[in-house]
Amino acid sequence: MKAIQVENPGQGYTLNLTEIEKPAPGPGEVLIKVAAAGLNHLDERIRLGEVRQIVPYSPPLILGHELAGTIVGVGSNVRDLKPGDEVFARPRDGRIGTFAEFVAVDRADVALKPASISMTDAASLPLAALTAWQALVERGSVLAGQKVLVHAGAGGVGALAIQLAVHLGATVTTTVSAANSRFARALGSFGSSRIASRAASPASATRFSASRVAARLL
């Protein structure tokens, strides 16, 4: 199969299109034919060798932390997914590699793709959406009626965090540039008092945020 590899992270900037053997799924894994893969800042940081102390990898390395595609094989212990299922996934650290035609992914890291969204849209969700979920639900335990402050509300994580916090019943305040205020307001049905523009004065945006003490901060 074709895959995009980094030979020496941190020692060069070349991504190589190579031919490697197609993986086989382990007992608890599924083999996915990749239809779309997300490109994230984390991939670039790994390519430059900047996070090797946190996320060590041995070269050569296939980058890619999220994907959408179709299952073409399942391991012997997988019972609830089957070939032909359309899925999206965020392979766990140490098992990344979505910049390839096929990838074997742990069943626990895979979910059925909603029929209402395309493969491309689905592939853009896992990393940012899971970050928002972990911050607000697993770590923050946000409850209805609480106040949540989301900085950079027009970014990948921020835009999803706003929607998730609103879904959880929280009141959301966010900081965005003036150009993105309409976009952020649409995400959370904000009143004008809950959008802080960072364009004119970052300091004033910080004071705005601090004046509305949030129970949770992202």
Residue pairs with C-beta under 8 A, 6 or more apart in sequence:
1 19
1 20
1 21
1 22
1 100
1 101
1 102
2 17
2 18
2 19
2 100
2 101
3 17
3 18
3 19
3 20
3 62
3 97
3 99
3 100
3 101
4 15
4 16
4 17
4 18
4 62
4 63
4 64
4 99
4 100
5 15
5 16
5 18
5 20
5 60
5 61
5 62
6 14
6 15
6 16
6 46
6 47
6 59
6 60
6 61
6 62
6 63
7 14
7 16
7 59
7 60
8 59
9 46
9 47
9 48
9 49
9 52
9 57
9 59
9 61
10 48
10 49
10 50
10 52
11 49
13 47
13 48
15 47
15 63
18 60
20 100
22 101
22 102
23 31
23 102
23 103
23 104
24 31
24 73
24 104
25 31
25 73
25 74
25 75
25 78
25 104
26 75
26 104
27 75
27 76
27 77
27 78
28 75
28 77
28 78
28 106
28 107
28 108
29 74
29 75
29 78
29 104
29 105
29 106
29 107
30 71
30 73
30 74
30 75
30 78
30 81
30 87
30 104
30 105
30 107
30 110
31 71
31 72
31 73
31 74
31 102
31 103
31 104
32 67
32 69
32 70
32 71
32 72
32 87
32 89
32 102
32 103
32 104
32 105
32 110
33 69
33 70
33 71
33 72
33 101
33 102
34 67
34 68
34 69
34 98
34 100
34 101
34 102
34 103
35 67
35 68
35 69
35 70
35 119
35 120
35 123
36 67
36 68
36 69
36 119
36 120
36 122
36 123
37 64
37 66
37 67
37 98
37 99
37 123
38 64
38 65
38 66
38 67
38 98
38 123
38 124
38 125
38 126
38 127
39 64
40 65
40 66
40 127
40 128
42 51
42 65
42 127
43 63
43 64
43 65
45 51
46 52
46 55
46 57
46 61
46 63
47 63
55 93
55 94
57 94
61 97
62 96
62 97
62 98
62 99
62 100
63 96
63 97
63 98
63 99
64 96
64 97
64 98
64 99
64 100
64 103
65 90
65 91
65 96
65 98
65 126
65 127
66 88
66 89
66 90
66 91
66 98
66 123
66 124
66 125
66 126
66 127
67 88
67 89
67 91
67 98
67 103
67 123
67 126
68 86
68 87
68 88
68 89
68 113
68 119
68 120
68 122
68 123
69 86
69 87
69 88
69 119
70 84
70 85
70 86
70 87
71 81
71 82
71 83
71 84
71 85
71 86
71 87
72 83
72 102
73 83
74 81
74 82
74 83
75 107
77 107
78 107
80 107
81 87
81 107
81 110
81 112
85 112
86 112
86 113
86 115
86 119
87 110
87 111
87 112
87 113
88 110
88 111
88 113
88 122
88 123
88 125
88 126
89 105
89 109
89 110
89 111
89 126
90 109
90 126
90 127
90 130
91 97
91 98
91 103
91 105
91 106
91 109
92 106
92 109
95 104
95 105
95 106
95 109
97 103
113 119
113 122
114 122
124 156
125 160
128 156
128 157
128 160
129 160
131 157
132 157
132 160
132 161
132 164
132 218
133 164
135 157
135 161
135 218
136 142
136 148
136 161
136 164
136 165
136 168
136 216
136 218
137 164
137 168
140 148
140 216
140 218
142 148
142 165
142 168
142 170
142 215
142 216
143 168
143 169
143 170
144 168
144 169
144 170
145 169
145 170
145 171
146 170
146 171
146 215
146 216
147 170
147 171
147 172
147 173
147 212
147 213
147 214
147 215
147 216
148 161
148 165
148 170
148 171
148 172
148 173
148 214
148 215
148 216
148 217
148 218
149 172
149 173
149 174
149 209
149 212
149 214
149 216
149 217
149 218
150 158
150 161
150 162
150 165
150 172
150 173
150 174
150 175
150 218
151 158
151 174
151 175
151 209
151 217
151 218
152 158
152 175
152 176
153 159
153 161
153 162
153 174
153 175
153 176
153 180
153 184
153 187
154 176
154 177
154 180
154 183
154 184
157 218
158 174
158 176
158 218
159 183
159 184
159 187
161 218
162 172
162 174
162 184
162 187
162 188
163 187
163 188
165 172
165 188
165 216
166 172
166 187
166 188
166 189
170 215
170 216
171 194
172 188
172 190
172 194
173 194
173 196
173 208
173 209
173 212
173 214
174 184
174 188
174 190
174 194
174 195
174 196
175 196
175 197
175 198
175 205
175 208
175 209
176 183
176 184
176 195
176 196
176 197
176 198
177 197
177 198
177 199
178 197
178 199
178 200
179 199
181 195
181 197
184 190
184 195
185 192
185 195
188 194
194 212
196 204
196 205
196 208
196 209
197 205
198 205
